[in-house]
Amino acid sequence: MCWQSRQCVLQPFRDYIMSKQLKTNITKRFANQVTGGLGKPSKMPGTAYGIPAAECITGSKLRKVLGSTCSDCYALKNRYVMPNVATAQYLRLDRVQQALEDHAFRAVYVDCFAFLLSKVDWHRWHDAGDLQSVEHFELIVEICLASPGTRHWLPTREYKIVRDWLKLGNVIPANLCVRFSAHMVDGPAPNVYALPGVTTSGVTTSTAGNCHAQTSGSGHCDDCRACWDRNVGHVNYKLH
């Protein structure tokens, strides 16, 4: 479809840049077109930004490993494989790639993302998909800095990407909680020693899970915000 292509929105992007519009002139329609739009998972508060799980780097390898947390990936079945959902995820990935390739577009992308988050208290990165590169993580950090009123949660299995970014002397923003997700069900938590701003999460088959949505029986986060809280060192989700 035409609206999915870069060419269809290239001229509006350039018009935006050339006219130097103020952030207050961004419309929701334009911001959704630029970013690919935000999702609103019914289970969680706020918004999410999912990209295709089929494009996960580490996850694609773990899917082939019996007993891994990716061997029965929820983001590769049920509603996630519906054509409209898959199309939206690949559109977002395209927008990410374009932002990484084009500095002018990147500025517009970050502004539009911040606009969409301006009234959002809680945001989850990658309810499907994962980090693609160090540059991708840097882009997310830039968005976090541009939306200081929003608390961000980024679960990831791309430990090396985050480590490499931190080795450059960077600091994770205070409003971003990065959680290294364990690779194996009932496996050990990832080592985050000397990684400020990084926490962990795991999946268990026991009753030791401490995810409120599961332990409460409500199936929703309700008032719990543990996943977004850097003071909560580890969150354990029960296998389901």
C-alpha positions as CSV (number, residue, x, y, z in Angstrom):
1,M,0.0,0.0,0.0
2,C,1.2,3.5,-0.9
3,W,1.1,5.0,2.6
4,Q,3.5,2.3,3.8
5,S,6.3,3.5,1.6
6,R,8.9,6.1,2.4
7,Q,8.3,7.9,-0.8
8,C,4.7,8.7,0.1
9,V,5.8,10.7,3.2
10,L,9.1,12.0,2.1
11,Q,7.8,15.3,0.9
12,P,5.9,16.1,4.1
13,F,9.1,15.3,6.1
14,R,11.1,17.7,3.9
15,D,8.4,20.4,4.1
16,Y,8.5,20.1,7.9
17,I,12.3,20.5,8.0
18,M,12.5,23.3,5.5
19,S,9.7,25.3,7.2
20,K,11.3,24.7,10.6
21,Q,7.9,24.1,12.2
22,L,7.6,24.4,16.0
23,K,6.8,21.3,18.0
24,T,3.4,22.7,18.8
25,N,2.6,22.5,15.0
26,I,3.0,18.7,14.9
27,T,-0.3,16.9,14.5
28,K,-1.1,13.5,15.9
29,R,-1.7,12.2,12.3
30,F,1.6,13.5,11.1
31,A,3.5,12.1,14.2
32,N,1.9,8.7,13.7
33,Q,2.9,8.7,10.0
34,V,6.5,9.6,10.9
35,T,6.9,7.1,13.7
36,G,4.6,4.3,12.6
37,G,2.4,5.1,15.6
38,L,2.3,3.7,19.2
39,G,0.4,0.7,20.5
40,K,-1.7,0.6,23.6
41,P,-1.6,-2.9,25.2
42,S,-4.7,-3.5,27.3
43,K,-2.7,-5.2,30.0
44,M,-0.3,-2.3,30.7
45,P,-0.6,1.4,31.4
46,G,0.4,3.8,28.7
47,T,1.9,3.0,25.3
48,A,4.2,0.5,23.6
49,Y,6.3,0.4,20.4
50,G,6.6,-3.0,18.8
51,I,8.7,-4.1,15.9
52,P,8.7,-7.6,14.3
53,A,9.9,-10.3,16.6
54,A,11.0,-12.2,13.5
55,E,13.8,-9.6,13.2
56,C,15.2,-10.2,16.7
57,I,18.9,-10.9,16.6
58,T,19.5,-13.0,19.7
59,G,15.8,-14.0,19.9
60,S,16.0,-15.6,16.5
61,K,18.7,-17.9,17.7
62,L,17.0,-18.6,21.0
63,R,13.8,-19.6,19.3
64,K,15.7,-22.8,18.2
65,V,16.7,-23.6,21.7
66,L,14.3,-25.8,23.7
67,G,13.7,-24.3,27.1
68,S,14.7,-20.8,26.1
69,T,12.5,-17.9,26.9
70,C,12.0,-17.4,23.1
71,S,11.3,-21.0,22.2
72,D,7.5,-20.3,22.4
73,C,7.6,-16.6,21.6
74,Y,4.2,-14.9,22.3
75,A,5.0,-12.2,19.7
76,L,5.0,-14.8,16.9
77,K,1.5,-16.1,17.4
78,N,-2.1,-15.1,18.2
79,R,-2.9,-11.4,17.4
80,Y,0.8,-10.6,16.6
81,V,0.6,-12.6,13.4
82,M,-2.5,-10.8,12.2
83,P,-1.8,-8.9,8.9
84,N,-2.6,-5.5,10.3
85,V,-0.4,-6.0,13.3
86,A,2.5,-7.4,11.3
87,T,2.2,-4.5,8.8
88,A,2.3,-1.9,11.6
89,Q,5.4,-3.5,13.1
90,Y,7.3,-3.5,9.9
91,L,6.3,0.0,9.2
92,R,7.8,1.0,12.6
93,L,11.0,-0.9,11.9
94,D,11.2,0.9,8.5
95,R,10.9,4.3,10.3
96,V,13.6,3.3,12.8
97,Q,15.9,2.4,10.0
98,Q,15.2,5.6,8.2
99,A,15.9,7.6,11.3
100,L,19.3,5.8,11.7
101,E,20.2,6.6,8.0
102,D,19.0,10.1,7.7
103,H,19.9,12.8,10.2
104,A,17.2,15.2,9.0
105,F,14.5,12.6,9.3
106,R,15.9,11.5,12.7
107,A,15.3,15.0,14.2
108,V,11.7,14.9,12.9
109,Y,11.2,11.3,14.2
110,V,12.4,12.2,17.7
111,D,10.3,15.4,17.8
112,C,7.2,13.4,16.7
113,F,7.9,10.6,19.2
114,A,8.2,13.1,22.0
115,F,4.9,14.7,20.8
116,L,3.1,11.4,21.0
117,L,4.5,10.8,24.5
118,S,3.8,14.3,25.8
119,K,0.7,13.0,27.8
120,V,2.0,9.5,28.4
121,D,3.3,8.6,31.9
122,W,4.5,5.0,31.1
123,H,5.9,3.6,27.9
124,R,7.2,0.1,27.0
125,W,9.7,-0.4,24.3
126,H,9.3,-3.6,22.2
127,D,6.3,-5.5,23.4
128,A,7.5,-7.3,20.3
129,G,11.0,-7.2,18.8
130,D,14.3,-6.0,20.3
131,L,17.3,-3.7,19.8
132,Q,18.9,-3.9,16.4
133,S,22.2,-2.1,17.0
134,V,24.1,0.3,19.3
135,E,22.8,3.1,17.1
136,H,19.2,1.9,17.6
137,F,19.7,2.0,21.4
138,E,21.2,5.5,21.1
139,L,18.1,6.6,19.2
140,I,15.8,5.3,22.0
141,V,17.9,7.1,24.6
142,E,17.5,10.3,22.6
143,I,13.7,9.9,22.7
144,C,13.8,9.3,26.4
145,L,15.7,12.5,26.9
146,A,13.2,14.3,24.7
147,S,10.3,13.0,26.9
148,P,11.4,13.5,30.5
149,G,7.9,13.3,31.8
150,T,7.5,9.7,30.6
151,R,8.9,6.6,32.4
152,H,10.4,4.2,29.8
153,W,10.9,0.4,30.2
154,L,13.1,-1.5,27.8
155,P,13.4,-5.2,28.2
156,T,16.2,-6.7,26.0
157,R,18.2,-9.8,25.3
158,E,20.8,-7.8,23.4
159,Y,23.2,-7.4,26.3
160,K,26.2,-6.6,24.1
161,I,24.5,-3.7,22.4
162,V,23.8,-2.0,25.8
163,R,27.2,-2.9,27.1
164,D,29.0,-1.5,24.0
165,W,26.9,1.7,24.3
166,L,27.9,2.1,28.0
167,K,31.5,1.5,27.2
168,L,31.5,4.6,25.1
169,G,31.0,6.6,28.4
170,N,27.3,7.1,28.0
171,V,24.8,7.2,30.9
172,I,21.3,5.7,30.8
173,P,18.8,8.4,31.5
174,A,17.0,8.4,34.8
175,N,13.6,7.9,33.2
176,L,14.7,4.7,31.4
177,C,14.7,1.3,33.0
178,V,16.7,-1.2,31.0
179,R,16.0,-4.9,31.9
180,F,18.2,-7.6,30.7
181,S,15.9,-10.6,30.0
182,A,17.1,-14.0,31.0
183,H,17.7,-16.4,28.0
184,M,16.5,-19.6,29.6
185,V,13.3,-20.4,31.5
186,D,14.3,-21.0,35.2
187,G,17.7,-19.8,34.2
188,P,20.0,-17.5,36.2
189,A,19.5,-13.7,36.0
190,P,21.8,-11.9,33.6
191,N,24.9,-10.4,35.2
192,V,24.5,-6.6,35.3
193,Y,27.4,-5.9,37.7
194,A,28.8,-2.5,37.1
195,L,26.1,-1.6,34.7
196,P,24.3,1.4,36.2
197,G,20.7,1.8,35.2
198,V,20.4,-1.9,34.1
199,T,18.1,-4.3,35.9
200,T,17.0,-7.9,35.1
201,S,14.0,-10.1,34.5
202,G,13.4,-13.8,34.2
203,V,10.8,-16.5,33.5
204,T,10.0,-19.2,36.0
205,T,7.9,-22.4,36.1
206,S,7.7,-22.2,39.9
207,T,5.4,-20.1,42.1
208,A,8.2,-17.6,42.6
209,G,7.0,-15.2,40.0
210,N,6.4,-11.6,41.3
211,C,4.7,-10.1,38.4
212,H,1.5,-8.4,39.8
213,A,-0.5,-9.1,36.7
214,Q,0.0,-12.9,37.4
215,T,0.1,-13.0,41.2
216,S,-3.0,-10.8,41.6
217,G,-5.0,-12.8,39.0
218,S,-6.2,-9.6,37.4
219,G,-4.1,-10.1,34.3
220,H,-3.3,-6.4,34.3
221,C,-0.6,-4.2,35.8
222,D,-3.2,-2.3,37.8
223,D,-1.2,0.1,40.1
224,C,2.1,-1.9,39.8
225,R,5.0,-0.3,38.0
226,A,7.8,-2.6,39.0
227,C,9.0,-3.2,35.5
228,W,9.6,0.6,35.1
229,D,11.2,0.9,38.5
230,R,15.0,0.8,38.5
231,N,14.9,0.2,42.3
232,V,13.3,-3.2,41.6
233,G,16.4,-5.2,40.7
234,H,14.7,-8.3,39.3
235,V,11.2,-9.1,38.1
236,N,10.2,-12.8,37.7
237,Y,7.4,-13.7,35.3
238,K,5.7,-17.0,35.6
239,L,5.8,-19.1,32.4
240,H,2.4,-18.9,30.6
